[in-house]
Amino acid sequence: MKTFFRLIGLTRPFAWWMLLAAFVGFATVGSGIGLLMSSAWLISRGAMLLPVAALQSGIAGVRLFGAARGFLRYAERLISHNTTFRILTRLRLWFYDALEPLAPARIASFRSADLLKRIVDDIQSLENIYSRVVAPPVTAAMVTALVWGIVSSLSTGAAIGVLGCQLIAGVFTPMAAAFLARGTARRIAGMQAEQQLLAVDMVQGVGELRVFGMLDKHLARLQAVEEKKLNLEKKAAFLEGVQETCSGLAMNAAVVWIIWQMLPMVRSGSLTTITLTALVFGVTASFEAFLPLNGSAQHIEADIRAGERLFEVIDAEPEVKTPERPAPFPAEGGIEARNLRFSYPGSGRPALDGVSFTVPQGHRVAVVGPSGAGKSTIAALLVRFWNPSDGILTIGGRDIASFEPETLRRNIAMVSQRTWIFGQSIRENLQLARPGATDLELKAALAAAGLQGLLDRLDDWAGQQGTNLSGGERQRIAIARMILQDSPFMVLDEATANLDAITEQEVLDTIERTSEGKTVLAITHNLHRMERFHRIVVLHEGRVIEQGTHDDLMRADGFYAGMWRLQHETEV
Ligand code: ATP
C-alpha cells in the first residue's frame, strides 16, 4: 500500500486534471442515463399514440443526451489520456533523473534487459493506475450518488436494493476477483521480465548459441516461460470474465428489485408506468460506470509490482554524490593516489589494497600487471565510477571527490576496454566527445586515429552497439573521441588491444603526439616501447610491487623484467 500511495503522490500536480476526467466521466454516464430514460419515456408515450407535440420534450431529451454523451465521452478520453501521458512523461523524466547518478556503480547489479523493462514496460504499465484505478472509482461513486438521489426520491426501499446491487458490482465483485487472483498479476509480471531477459540474451547471443548448438534449448526455455505466462493470463482472463458476469447479474437484480418494489406504487396510481420504465432504463445505464472497475483490482497488484520495481532502482543510494560546494577544477597539477583501497560489492577479495603512485603533470605513467591485478579499477576510481573504500586520489593536490563529477569527467579523456558505440551515425558517435564539431575536425580526428577508411562514411550507421564496425575500428573511434575531447588528462585502458601490430604502432604514435604536454595514465598489457613512459607502476593482486622507469625495472630484474622478457621471447 505504501508503494500505491507513493505512486499516487507522484501525480499530485495533475490532481485537478484527474478530478476533471472523473467528473467528465460522470457526466458521460449521466448523459447515458438521461438518454435511456428519455428514450424509454418517448417509446412508452409513443406507444400510447399521443400526438407528436406531446412527445417534444422526450425528443429533445434524446437529442440532447445523445449528442452530449458522444461529445462528453470524447472529452473524457481526451482529458484522461492527456493527463495519463503527461504523468507518464513526468515519471520517465523522474526515473531518468534518479537513474543517472546511479550509473554505473549502482546499476551494474541489474541486467540490461531487466533495466530496459523497468524503464519502458513498468512505467508504461503505470498508465493503468491512473486511467483504470484512480478515476473510475471516483466516477462510479458520483454515479451511485446520482442514482440514489433519483430512486430514493420515489422509494427508499428500492434505492437501498439498487445501492446493494451497485456495491456488489462495484466493490464486492472486484475485491473478490482480486482476492482469488492474488499473486497472479505479480507472477505474470515476473514471467514477462524473465521472458524479456531470455529474449534479449537470445537475440544478443544468437551467434554463440548457434555455434554451440544451444539455440533449440534456449528456445525451449523461452517457450516454457511463455506457456507458464499464458496459463496465468488464462486464469486472470477467466476471473475477469466471471467478474463481468457478476456485474451483469447485479445489474439485472437491480432491475428486478426496482420493478418488484415499485409495482405496488404503479398499481396504487402513485407512480406512472412510464416513470417506472424510465427508471428501470436509467438504473440499467448507470451500471456502465462499474464496467471499468472490472480488473482494476488486478491492475492495482500489477501496478504496485511495477512501482516496487521502479522504486527499487530509484531508492538505491548513489555511489558518487556531488559535493555541496564543488571545488574549481585545478588548471595545473598531476594525479596522486595515496594508499588506495577498494573492494567491489560482494567480493571477498580487495581489488586494490593500499595502492600509491604519482603521475606528475605532463608525464606519462604506465600501469602494468597480470590480468585481474586491479589496473582498470584504478581508472574506474579516477573517473569516479566508484569511490575508494579507503585512501585518496587527488588531482592538483585536491581530493577528486571535491570536484563536480561531470567537471572531473570532462577533464579526463578516457579510452576504456569496452567502447560503447551507439546505434547512430559515425558522426553522432564522434560528436559525443565534442558536440558541434565540424566535419573537418571529425575527419582530422578519424585520420589521426588511423581511420582513413571512415573519412567518407561519417553519415553511415554504426550498427547496433557498433556491429557495422570491426573491433579495431570501434577502438579507434574511442581514440578519435579522445582526440576530439582534448582534455588535460588522459586515461588509456588497453587502448590498442584490438589492433594489428602495424596499426597499433601508428595509433600509439598518434596518441603520443596528441598527448604531448598532457598527463597520461596508460594501462597496458603490451610491454613494447615502454621507454616512452616516464614511470611504470607494476601491480599484482591489488598491490604495487614495483615502480620506476623501464631501465630501472629491467636493472632490478624483478617481476616486470620477467614479464617483459616473457613477452619478448614469446614473440621471437
Ligand atoms: P584485466 O587486465 O584483465 O583487464 P585488471 O587488472 O584491469 O584486469 P580489474 O578489472 O581492475 O583488473 O579487476 C580487479 C579485480 O576486481 C578482479 O579480480 C575482477 O574480477 C574484480 N572486478 C572487476 N570488476 C568488477 C565488478 N564490476 N564487480 C566485481 N568484481 C569486479
Residues whose N, C-alpha, C, O or C-beta is under 5 A from the ligand:
A	BS01	ATP	Y344 S347 A351 P370 S371 G372 A373 G374 K375 S376 T377
